[in-house]
């Protein structure tokens, strides 16, 4: 309960926390606040206890004073009453039995009594019958007393037994309380009457009691619970003393003494002083706790720091002999000095100096103690392997020695100095590199001597020259620095500086900004590199990247950029551009007969002839081999055609001589107007190439203007098919079909026999005839890749249907002449067949008669490789290019496929029948079987049977079908 009340008390010392300049931990503050609170509470409780004791003591003293006062007042009142009663009794006993004038006697004696005795208001005389006989007042004024004794409480004239007198309380018309004392003339009898004395209590109080009471107390006399007399403050209620007043009539009257104010008046002062003392003591205790805690923490931290410090610490103090000796030492001092703590303590400074191998330590310590100055030194051991930094500080007649091992720092400084020297030598020895540093004022802080050697100027001359050069490009450098300040990166920039010999050197500068720790720009550091040779090399590389190495003309890369720029200009409008593409006729004859050296010489000489034949604004480029192109930045078709014809004429009139031989060349080209409809430079060159091809077909030594004529459209279609075929190969848009080859006449059926045909499916999902795309494939060299695809797909399909292979006799696959001439493709075909040895005997490759004759050696090697694996061969289109049958002896083929031109009209043309019979006889003599193509009717079939042909192929025997569909249908038929 007490603690809850204490917690509820306000904490006036909370403001003391603001007096702490340095923040303390919450735990220390809480502890200090708690102790301070209890100290304040205890002091306050002590003050309250002291206040209570003082209050009780004062109250006891006041009660004792009141009791003594009550006794004194009671005694005085008793004496007062006794004195008045005695006087009245004397008057009653002396009452005359015979007197000539009793009323007069009464008046005289009553007046004398009132004069002698104070406080008496009046004296009355009652007769034997109880009636009032006379009244004598103090001021001789009429005074109303009881009219009869019955009004005084004696209605039957019977005096109470045992009482000498009787007191009666009365009240005047003005409200005054008076006391009347009655005494009979005769003891205990009213036969002769009685005397009544009226006393005024207020008068008694004023004359008798008030001086005794003073201002400290209030006196009350109470009779029958009514206040008869009040002296002091009527409102006083705290009674301190009371006693009864016993009169002879035994009336109950009490006297009470009241205190007007508390006896103890210093209560608030004592409590306030206790509270103030508690606060001051709490503040002092709290501050003492915090200071002690700080001191403890400081000592703990110092001890922890000392023990964990990387510096050795020694405290030297004078010993009993007056020598400086070790008083304190931390663990690091033990390790650095190499002595245990028990040996270090009390060791004199000479011993420590000997252990450290320091010659100055002793003198330095005494000097610090005398001069009270700080000394710092660095010294090394005699072996020089360990370095120490020594600091000596004077403090309160002690010497604090701080010892730090700086061996690594000194070694690092030595190494740094060595590295700086090495760096300086490296920088000075850099070939073509200059290191420099510029301060914020633009002055050179450092500049390696390499620049002097690079430019041939002395160091004192090269710096001003370089500063002038840098100042000349200050605006450019300033914009670069602004970019660097904004966080952007910049590329190195170049300066041209003149060598002492007058030559210009190209220097590339790479710079970076240097800032201090406050983030302020301190200067610039940079590396300058002599790139004169590299710059020349770069220019040479750039030239070679854009020029033909043989002729010096622009190359294909640069010419494509020129075409793209011209195309963009045409699209913007207002200009007209023409592109002329041409190549040389009969150039291959020069290379073949005289060699490539002669061909190169021819191209160099002819370049000058062509350049002279062209206008100055024309752009001439060699695209490769004997192919050239010209870009005419002029307007008008007639002008472009005229310049092209002049070029063709100049080439035609040129004569090239080499080792006694004289050659005449020609040129053919295509002219194209550059229009916005063309998408790219490649498309323009393809259009020009198509026009050039048409010019060659039409007789050479001419130009052909690209237009929408039929020849150009055919050439464009071929060019279109080139990209289509490449896309078809990449996306597997080709399809394999088959057409059966059937045994006819008396030829036995050995099994399934068919030829694999190639088809292409277009964007509308329609099949495209080989006659449409095969010429383009052969012209642009795509045919070998197509043949390889056909072989691979056929082998894969056959491998996936082994039940079909079991009944297969021969599967024929066509190969083009271009395939036979490319060893890369023929080797891949041999590899594919080798991977399927079980299919080799089922495969028959068909090659045309023309390709076999023109590539006889290649054909023989290829046929030999595959026949060794088990493959068969057929000579396709036999008779189409026949000049002699002698070559058949050198081609080990198995079938001769008669060309269709001899079969289409075989039923009605006797000549064709004779030719076919001749083919049959030749084939039989060489052991070959014959196949007739284009058997489109029963009449033709009947003729070939009569002639003795072994196999027939055509619509009369079977139409082409998709090979995959055929294999799937065959598999379903077998399943049924």
Secondary structure, DSSP 8 states (H G I E B T S, - for coil): -HHHHHHHS--GGGGGGGG-SS---HHHHHHHHHHHHHHHHHHHHHHHHHHHHHHHHHHHHHHHHHHHHHHHHHHHHHHHHHHHHHHHHHHHHT--SS-TTHHHHHHHHHHHHHHHSTTEEEEEEE-TTSBEEEEEETTSS-----SBTTTTT-TTS---TT-S-EEEEEE-TT--EEEEEEEEEETTEEEEEEEEEEEEHHHHIIIIIHHHHTTTEEEEEEETTEEEEEES-TT---EEEEEEEE-TT--EEEEEEEESS-S---HHHHHHHHHHHHHHHHHHHHHHHHHHHHHHHHHHHHHHHHHH-SEEEEEEEE-TTS-EEEEEE-HHHHHHHT--HHHHTT-BHHHHHHHHT-SSHHHHHHHHHHH---EEEEEE-TTSS-EEEEEEEEETTEEEEEEEE-HHHHHHHHHHHHHHHHHHHHHHH-SSEEEEEEETTS-EEEE-THHHHHHT--HHHHHHHHHHHHHHTHHHHHHHHHHHHTT-----EEEEEE-TTS-EEEEEEEEEEEE-TTS-EEEEEEEEEE-HHHHHHHHHHHHHHHB-TTT-SB-HHHHHHHHHHHHHHHHHSS--EEEEEEEEESHHHHHHHH-HHHHHHHHHHHHHHHHHHS-TT-EEEEEETTEEEEEE----HHHHHHHHHHHHHHHHH-EEEETTEEEE-EEEEEEEEE-TT--SHHHHHHHHHHHHHHHHHTTSSSEEE--SSHHHHHHHHHHHHHHHHHHHHHHT-EEEEEEE-EE-TT----SEEEEEEEEEE-TTS-EE-HHHHHHHHHHTT-HHHHHHHHHHHHHHHHHH-HHHHHTEEEEEEEE-HHHHH-HHHHHHHHHHHHTTTTTGGGEEEEEEHHHHHHTHHHHHHHHHHHHHHT-EEEEEEETTT-S-SGGGGG---SEEEE-GGGTTTTTT-HHHHHHHHHHHHHHHHTT-EEEE----SHHHHHHHHHHT-SEE-STTT---EEHHHHHHHHHHHHH-
